Amino acid sequence: MRRGISIAALAGVLALAATACGGDSGGGGGDGSKAAEDPGSVTGTVTWWDTSNEAEGPTYEKLVKDFEAEYPKIKVKRVPVSFDAAEQKFKTAAQSGKGAPDVIRTDVGWSAGFANLGYLQPLDGTPALDDAGDFLEGPLSTAKWKGETVGVPQVTDTLGLLYNKELLKKAGIKKPPATWEEFVRTAKTVKKKTGVAGTQLNPEGYFSLPFLYGEGGDMLDTKGKKITVNAPEAVKGIETAVGMVKSGVSLKPASTDGYVAAQTSFKDGKVAMVVNGPWSVADDYTGKAFKDKKNLGIAPIPAGSSGKAAAPIGGHNYSVYRGSQNKDAAYLFVKFMSSAKSQEFTATEINTLPTRKSAYTAEVTADPAKKAFQDALATSKSRPVIPGVGDLFVAFDQHYVKILRGQATPKAGLDALAEEWKSKLIKDYEIAG
């Protein structure tokens, strides 16, 4: 059942349907048959909202030029759009039916919301979703909504355990911890033998998920429409994190800019271990602790007492706007940009993690960081695929930092979070905890 669609938004969806129908009759395509059967005859201009950062821009410009060389009748207008503003900007443009791009690079957490509003074109059976079996299962699961594929995985990521090899070696630790229990023992040993703190926890809700998953918990039960973030398993997971702070295993998380604080402590050698993703590696190498890149160790996320280990999947998808007048050209563009060849190129140029199995070539996995995070992906899992999942994390962040800083117990803090989700964000869900 759709939720939270205003009369204005519904009108926008209906307008989109009319626009899309008109586009199909005017050569915009829809089913992808023209792009599949005679791609060389496809013409048009594809406007692409690229939400990557400024440093990555030149790499994607190179791919755009390569695409235009392969399809000389199609032009691509790459429009850099601030990631922070892109979600709302796209909603506004799509709802009005004016100014929306043909293709947008979306965060995986946006796909369900955009699709629920009718803004994304289903891609099953189109050239955009070429060789779907080659995509990693986890990233592909983030691009589905109500049985339809509404995005093509561009890049992926997950969380892993990053550690300072030199500090662990000085402490007599021969291998990184495989469980949170081992993590605590390792941290205490490092502190005792080297004087360096074991870790500094990131107080963002996203970074709490490995603790929940490790006890068999989760944020939501989407099939049963239940809020489970305060269920016993989830509470137990958060109690593990809180125990690290109380015991001194973790430096006290910062009340603001907690991510930056933890990252700075790690790269400067003030803590031995952190939980982070592949996006942090380039920044780690700028710190004094990792001037020798070989000193950076990366391992899969530790398991909880349930014996389970899992970390959330992040990343981005390519999606086609449902009202696009250039769907065939858009399909071909997405196919090209998400191909194994293109993913291998971006992986080597700007250190992205591919979403295609075949893109993990010898050249890509020669980088130990990429190989390590490829291994970490084996235990990754999708966050709840629902509209507005980003809003859930805004609230989660606010409550989690209070819990870690001792301003609320894990049970009370998670109960308050569940009540906030229920009253403000997902009113058709019941609280299970």
N, C-alpha and C positions, 0 to 999 in steps of 0.2 A: 504494500500500500504506500502511495506517495505521501510524504509529509511536508508541511511547511511551505507549500507553494502558494504564494499570494495570488489574488485575482490578476494583478499586473503581470506576474511571472507566467501564469497560465496563458494569458493573452499573448505573451511573448512566445511561448511554446507553439501556440496555434499559428502565430505569424511565421515562425520558423518552418513549420510544416508546409505552409503555403509557399514560402520562399524556396524550400528544398524541391517541392514539386515543380515549380517553375524552372529551377535550375536544371533538373533532369531533362526537361523537354527542350532546354536551350543548349544542350551539349555539355552541361556540367558533370554528367555521369551520375551514377548512383550505385549500380550493381557491379561496376568495375569491368564490364565485359569488353568495352573498347580498349581500356588500358591493358587488359590481359591478352586480347586477340591481336591488336595492332598498336602497340605502344608508340611506335615511331610516328603515328599520325596524330597523336594527342598534342594539342596546342593549349596555350593559356599562360597566365601568370599566377604563381602560387605565392601568397603572402604568408610568411612563417614568423610567428612570434617565438623568438628564441629567448628563453628565460635563464640560459646559462650565464656565467659571470664574464666580466670583461676579459679576463686572461684567457678564457677558452674560445673567445670570439674568432680569432684568426684561424683556428683549426676548423671551425664550422664553416667559415667563409671559403676555405679551401675545398671542403666537401661540396658546397653549393656550386662552386665553379666546375668541379668534376661532374656533378649532376647535369649542369647546363651543357657541358661538352658532350655528354652521352645522349641528352635529349635536347637538341638545339632548338626545337620548336616551343620549349617550355622555359619560361623565365621565373626566377625565384627572387622575391623581395624579402630578404632577411631583416626582421625588425627586432633589435634588442629590446627586451622589456624587463624591467626590474622584477625579480622573482617575488619580492615582497608585495608588489602591487598587482601582479599578473592575475591572480585568482579573481579578485573583485573586478578588475578591468575587463576581463573576458566575460564575466557574468553580465556586466552592464552592456557591453557591445552585443552579446548574443541575444539578450532579452529585447533590446531595441531593434535588432535586425540590421544594425548599421555599424560598420567598422570592425567587425570580428574578422580574424584571420582565417585562411583556409586550413592552416595547420598550426597547432600550438604544442609546445613542449610543456607538459603538465607534471606536477608532482604526483606521485602515485596516490596520494591522499585526496587529490581533487577529482579523480576520474568518476567516482560514484556520484558525487554531488552534481557534476556537470551533466552526466548521463541521466540522472534522475529528473533534471529539469528539461531534458529533451534536446540538449545542445550538442551532443556528440553523435557522429555517424557510426552505426554498427559496421565493423570491418571484416566480419567473417565472410569468406568467399571472395574477397577483393584482393588485388595484388599487394595492397599495403601489408597484409598479414601473410606474406610469402614464407613458405617453409615453416609453418607454425610449430612443428614438432622439434625444431632446433632450439627453440627458446627454453630457458630454464623454467621449470614449473612454477617456482615461487614468484619471480617477476611477472610471469604471464597471468598469474592469479590476481594480481593487483589491477589488471586492465579489464576485468570482466564485471558486468553489472546485469543482473536478472537474465543470465544465460547468454548474453551477447558480449562480444569482445569490442570494447570501445576505445582501445588504445593499443599501441605497439610498443613493447618495452625498449627503451633507448639505452639507459644505463641502470645499474642496480648497485645496491650497497647493503651492508649489514654491520652489526657491531661485533667486535672481537676484543680479545685481551691483548693490549699492547704492554710490553715490559722492557725494562732496562737490563740487558743481558749482563753487563758488567756488575751491576749491583747484586743481581741474583747469584752471580758467580762468587762474589766476595762473601756472600752470606752462606755459601756452600750449597746453594740450591741448584740442582742439576737440570731440572726441567720445569716449565711453567705449570701452575696448578690447574688441575682438570675439574675440580669441584670448588664450590664456594668455601667449604670447610678447609680444603687445602689452601685456598687463597688466604684465609685468615691466618693459618699457621705460617705460610710463607711471608706474609706481611710482618708478623711479629718477629720472625727470625731475621728478616732484613733490618728491621729497626734495631734489634739487639746487637747485630754484628756490624752494622754500618752507620747507625745513627740516623738513617734516612727513613722517613715515613713510608708505610706500605702503599698507600693510595690516597686519592682524593676523589670522592664520589661526585658525579655530575648530578645536580639536583633537578634535572628536567625529567618529566614523566616518561618520555621516550626511553631514557636510559635506565628506568626502573624495570622495564619489561623483562629483561633476562632473569631478574629475581622472581617475578611472577611466574614466568614460564618454567623456571627451574623447580617449582613446587606443583606444577600442573595447573596453574591458574591462568587467567586472562582478563582483559578489560571487560569484554562482553561475550555473551552467547548470542550471536546474531540469528541463528536458526530458531532458538527458543525465545528470542527478544527479551533477554534478561541482562541486567547489569551485574557483572560478577567481579568488579574491581575491589569490592569489599568482602568477597567470599573468604572462607578460612584459608584456602590455598594462597590467595593473593596477599592476605594479611601476613601469613607466615613468610612469604617471600620478602615483603617490605621489612619485616622484623629482622631478617638477615642483614639487610642494608643498614638499618638503624643500629644494630649491634656493632657493626664496624665503626660507626662514628662514636658510640658510647665507649667502646674499648680502646679507642685511640688508633685503631688500625687505619682508619681514614682521617685525614685532616678534616676539620669541620667545614662543610660546604658553604660557599659564599651565599649571602642572601640575595645578591644580584650578580648578574654576569657569571653564574656558576660554571658554565661551560668554559669560558675564557680562563677562569681561575684554575680549574683542574688541568686544562691543557698547558697553561704556562708552567704550573708546578712540575708537570711531567717532563716537558721538553728541556726545562732548566735543571733537571736532575734532583728535584726536591721531593719527588715521590717515585717509587719503583715501578708501579703498575697503574694503568687506567683502562677503563672501558671506552672505546671510541671506534670510529669507522675509517674507511679508506681515504676519505676526504681530508683527514688530519695528518696523513703521512708526510706530505710536502712541508707542512708547518713544523712537524716534529723535527725534520732534518735541519731546520733553521736554528734549533736550540743547541746550547752548548753540550748537552748530554749526548747528542747524536750527530756531532760533526763527522764522526765515523758512522756512516749509515748502517754498517754491519752490526752496530750495537743495539739497533731497534729489533726487538723480537715481537712476533705477532702469532697468537694462538687462538683457537676457537674459544667461544665464551664458556666459562665454567658451568658445570651442572649443579642443580640444587639437590636437596635431600631425596627427591623423588627419583634421582638418577637421570633426569631429563636435562638437556641443555638446549636452549634455543634463544635466538635473538631476532628482533624485528627486521623485516625487509623494508628498505627505502628505495629511492631511485626516481626515475622519470620515464614518462611515456610520450610517444607522439600520438596526438589525436587529431581527427579531421572534424571540422565544424559542420554540423548537419545542414546549415544553410549555405554552404559553399557553392559557388557557381562553377567551380573548377575541380570537381571531385576526382575525375580521372587523372588529371595532372597531380593532384594532391596524393592520390594512392601511389603513383609512381615515385613521387618524392619521398614519401614515408618508406616505401620499399627500399629505395636506394640508401637513405640515411640510416636505416636499421639493419642493413645487410651485414654479414659477417666481415666483409672486407672493410666497410666503413667503421664498424665497431673495433676491429683490430687496429685501425689507424688512430682512432681517438684514444684507445687504451695506451698506445705507445707514445702518443703526443702529449696528452694531458692527464694521463693516469686514471682514466675511468675504468670501471669494472663492466665488462661486456654482459649482455643478457642472453647471448647465443652461445651454445655449447661449442660450436665450431670456431668461435672467435678466440677461444683460449688456446692460441697457437703457441709454439715453442718460443717465439719472440716475446709474446705477452707474458707467459709464465716464467720467463727467464728473470723477471723482476720478482724478487722474493716476497715483496709486499703484496703484489697482485696474486701470486700463487697462494699465499697464506689466506687472503680473503676469499679466494676461490674455494679453498677448503672450508672456511668458516660458513660459506653459503649453504653447505650441506645440512646445517642445523638451523637454518633461518626459517621464519614463518611469517606469513602475511598478517599485518595488523587488521583489525575489523574493517571490512569494506562496506562502509555506509556513508551516506551524504553527511558532510559536516564533521568528519572525523578530526579535522584540524582544530575545531572548536573544543572538542573533548580534551585535547592535549593542552590547550590554553589553561583550562581549569585544572587539569592534572598537575601542571607545573606549579601552580600556586599552592596546591595542597601538599605536594610532595616535598617542596623545600621546607615547609613548616614542620612536616613530620621529621625530616632529617635533622633539622635544627632544634628538635626537642620541644617545639611549640604545640604539638599534638601527638598523641599516641598513634601508632599505625592503624589500630582499629577505629579510633575516633576520627582520624583524618580521612581514612578511606570511606567511612560511613558518610562523612560530610560531602566528600567528592561524589559519591553515588547519588546522594540526595540532590546535589546541584545539577548533575547530568539529567536526572529524572524530571526535575521541576523546570529546567530551562532549555535542555537540548534534545533529549530523546524521551519525550513524554509518553510514547506508546510502548516503552520498555518497562518491565517490572524489576524491582531490586531483589536479587537473589540472596545477597549476603545478610 
